[in-house]
Amino acid sequence: MTLYHVTYRWRIPSILLHGLVPGRKSRFDETPWEPNWECIYLTSDWRSCAWRVNSKTERVVVIDTEQLDLSLFRPDEDYLYKSCGIHLWKARETKTLDKHADKWKASLDTHRTVAYKGTIPVSAIVAVEVPNVRGSSGTVHPAVAEEHSIKE
């Protein structure tokens, strides 16, 4: 399975050396609560990334989940809030995410987002893209284009 992570362009050299390391504020967090800083947030929705990314300042990191430890996946706290009724301030706590770790697939299926509790290694990074589904400049990794029926 392929998942995606949006980050600032200037972070790419470090990511390609060290992987995606947790501990930074989430760019797409739309809630008034801070995300869990022990996690990296991923989405299965490539088109959403492509539409939201500012191609001058941001990139999409493409992740091959076959290279990841499935036991480190957690549900996104927005899923726990919207689908399980757990208040966001509690849902973002590590012990709550750990308690509900078995719900990560449901989080991905219904909200298209998931948290990964740990560093995503460089070996799991398939590509770094400047997506643009509007048809102007930008490159699309061939595997992503095929998976989403997108023509360059």
C-alpha positions in Angstrom: 0.0 0.0 0.0 1.2 3.5 -0.8 0.6 6.4 1.7 1.6 10.1 1.5 3.0 12.7 3.8 3.1 16.5 3.0 6.1 18.4 4.3 8.0 21.6 3.6 10.5 21.5 0.7 13.4 22.6 2.9 12.9 19.5 5.1 13.5 17.1 2.2 17.4 16.8 2.5 17.1 15.8 6.2 14.2 13.4 5.5 16.3 11.7 2.8 19.1 11.3 5.3 17.2 10.4 8.4 13.7 9.4 7.4 10.5 11.0 8.6 11.1 11.7 12.2 8.2 12.6 14.5 8.3 15.7 16.6 7.0 18.6 14.4 3.7 20.2 14.2 1.4 18.8 11.5 0.8 21.2 8.6 -2.7 19.9 7.9 -4.0 19.7 11.4 -7.4 21.4 11.1 -8.3 21.1 14.8 -7.5 23.5 17.6 -5.5 20.7 19.2 -1.9 19.9 18.7 -1.3 16.5 17.0 0.6 13.8 18.9 4.2 14.6 18.3 5.3 11.0 18.6 3.6 10.2 15.3 4.0 10.9 11.6 0.6 11.5 9.9 -0.1 9.8 6.6 -2.9 9.8 4.1 -4.1 7.5 1.4 -5.7 10.4 -0.5 -3.1 11.5 -3.1 -5.5 13.8 -4.8 -6.1 15.7 -1.6 -2.3 16.2 -1.2 -2.0 17.3 -4.8 -4.7 19.9 -4.4 -3.5 21.3 -1.1 0.2 21.4 -1.7 1.9 24.8 -2.4 4.3 23.6 -5.1 6.8 26.4 -4.3 7.2 25.5 -0.6 5.9 21.9 -0.1 6.4 18.4 -1.3 4.6 15.1 -1.0 6.7 12.2 0.4 5.5 8.8 -1.0 5.7 6.0 1.4 5.8 2.2 0.7 4.0 0.7 3.8 5.6 -2.7 3.0 8.7 -1.3 4.6 7.0 -0.2 7.8 6.2 -2.0 11.1 2.4 -2.6 11.1 2.4 -2.6 14.9 3.3 1.1 14.9 0.2 2.2 13.0 -2.3 4.1 15.1 -5.7 5.7 14.2 -5.7 9.4 13.5 -7.1 11.2 16.5 -9.8 12.9 14.3 -11.1 9.4 13.6 -11.2 8.6 17.3 -13.1 11.9 17.9 -15.6 11.7 15.0 -16.2 7.9 14.9 -15.6 6.8 18.5 -16.7 9.9 20.5 -13.4 10.4 22.3 -12.7 14.1 22.9 -9.7 15.4 20.9 -7.7 16.4 23.9 -7.8 12.8 25.1 -7.6 11.2 21.6 -4.3 12.8 20.9 -2.6 11.3 24.0 -0.2 8.5 23.3 -1.9 6.1 25.8 -5.2 6.6 24.0 -3.7 6.1 20.6 -2.0 2.9 21.9 -5.2 1.6 23.5 -7.0 2.0 20.1 -4.2 0.9 17.9 -6.3 -1.8 16.4 -8.5 0.9 14.8 -5.9 2.2 12.4 -7.3 0.4 9.4 -10.8 1.8 10.1 -9.2 5.2 10.4 -7.6 4.8 7.0 -10.7 3.4 5.4 -13.1 6.0 6.7 -11.0 9.2 7.1 -8.1 8.3 4.8 -5.6 9.3 7.5 -3.5 7.3 9.9 -0.7 8.0 12.4 2.6 6.1 12.5 4.2 6.0 15.9 7.9 6.2 15.1 10.4 7.2 12.4 9.6 6.2 8.9 12.9 5.0 7.5 14.5 6.3 4.3 14.1 2.8 2.8 10.3 3.3 2.9 10.4 6.5 0.9 9.6 5.7 -2.7 9.6 9.3 -4.0 9.3 13.0 -3.3 6.9 14.7 -5.6 5.7 18.1 -6.6 2.2 17.0 -7.5 -0.1 19.1 -9.6 -3.4 17.5 -10.8 -4.3 20.7 -12.6 -1.9 19.7 -15.5 0.8 22.4 -15.1 4.4 21.8 -14.0 5.1 19.0 -11.6 6.2 15.4 -11.7 4.3 12.4 -10.8 6.1 9.2 -9.8 5.1 6.5 -12.4 3.8 4.1 -9.7 1.6 6.8 -8.3 0.3 7.8 -11.8 -0.6 4.2 -12.5 -2.2 3.6 -9.1 -4.4 6.8 -9.5 -4.9 6.7 -13.3 -3.2 10.0 -13.7 -1.4 11.0 -17.0 1.5 13.4 -16.9 
